[in-house]
């Protein structure tokens, strides 16, 4: 594996982790809203609220994979 400057590696990992945190916050908010709607018997609205979570979770998975790759890179 190639090496990268330690500072660049740290910044990249941090940026990706912040992006993961932001995306998961959106997913958590949407799922919480969906739960409330479902409890109020608004099931169609609840499902509509969580549409798109699959795309968010795919993005989170991609960012997680990038964090793992960055972690494994040697720093110089």
Secondary structure as UniProt FT lines:
FT   STRAND          3..4
FT   HELIX           6..39
FT   TURN            40..41
FT   HELIX           43..50
FT   TURN            51..52
FT   HELIX           53..72
FT   STRAND          74..75
//
